[in-house]
């Protein structure tokens, strides 16, 4: 007795050259388009502000700085702030994309899960004790690490366990854990700010909402952004497989526990650097990977670099809006990202419920 | 099979598998020794909780055996690097939960992961392998669909197609015909049997349908309470007394034409 197959196998498979895809070429197109958008956003950020200069002049002084007022404004004020915004946005989007893979949950975000809060509390604590800038960064990193460990521990998904019940959706527990952690951290931040000697600390707003006005140092964030991306990029295909679950990933030759540890460290580092640069800016890590997944799919090899570029661009645009929309009044950029992020989050949550 | 016995694909010696510790602990498998050779199709039978999944997890290194040794292609399981093991054995888990969307072709292409170097992207040969696997399971027309829009049975076939694209010498499947309709149950099992017969693969799957097991497997492994394991050629071990004992319910054996069938009393 024979069973007819729906299609005879190899011949049919080879007879569709039209459907053959060139994923690398497509990825390059996506990255180039996003890089072009980022460059345009940068130019816009440099051109907009209280003092107006011709675009041609902005471009000229950007590459040939002189003693003109335009050069002064571009190089002293707008460029540092724009680069800080881009680096912070890129880091947050990268951290968000990686957290979503680590937790296998599209709602994961460094702000929502309390990583940003942990990093802020760590940085703030270190500043109050009077530690150096480097140690402040380390304390922020420690706070972020602690937050992920707590989220994992409380939501009961051991980083080192593979035989987790793959069919169970832990979203509600995970999100509740993150929300509780985030409010715990903001209580600690408030406490620290209350007891701190005021002069040496940045304002409440910076640690609670995120603000790019008066950025102190953007170099670490801007330097770390490509380094972290380069560190995780060779593992991007492993990440695709990990999204199918730890058991499938193990069976396909992925070192799951090691990969999770790497994700954990890189996401925490990226968050910590973003927080010490711009405070706790929320929702970039949620909005950017989600929007990109809808547009270009969920291949991490394409998505991670795209997230970095788009996250940087989005925060750069948000910050430009924050400082020009109600000028001369400046809004904290976190207000803009929250106004974009909250509806996105609710949309995602409703869509998920509809599926199950 | 021709003349000389082939090198064992899976060699199990004195295997003991337990779960839990202390008073809550149970021994699922005790003193299991067997050789599974290329060209053989093994079915794993047993009641719920008898340890079918745990045995499969042990064979891929997800669960640690209490005692005994397992060799894949002659090499102890512990000595296989995870990446290299993925080129000789593949595994279909019982549950896969998709939180993120992805095209069916991309999911099946993941089966090629162990064959593509870290510094390369999948090539045309990999895409051909994925499309061949899709076609074998009647999924060619679903290649561009999003996995999250498919039914349970279609997703199960996609997961099996990914395993076929991985193309390992040893295929381990945990209840591969779960959620499948009658036609596709037979398509899948027949394809696995052909892989063993024509391409010398070693296949082992757990299954609840005794008649399909009897029809497509060459060997059976029956897990019973208290770690007792019977194994051997299906004709020798799949009989009414053994199955009745394993399932704790009387099973009758009958002949229909040339075929042996089992029915519950």
Interface residues (C-beta under 8 A of the other chain):
Chain A: X3 X5 X6 X7 X8 X9 X10 X12 X13 X14 X16 X19 X20 X21 X23 X24 X104 X105 X106 X162 X163 X165 X166 X167 X168 X169 X234 X235 X237 X238 X240 X241 X243 X244 X245 X247 X248 X250 X251 X252 X253 X254 X255 X293 X297 X298 X299 X301 X355
Chain B: X57 X60 X61 X62 X63 X82 X83 X84 X85 X86 X87 X90 X91 X93 X95 X96 X97 X98 X99 X100 X101 X102 X103 X106 X107 X110 X111 X113 X114 X116 X118 X119 X121 X122 X124 X127 X128 X131 X132 X134 X135 X136 X138 X140 X143 X144 X148 X166 X183 X186 X187 X190
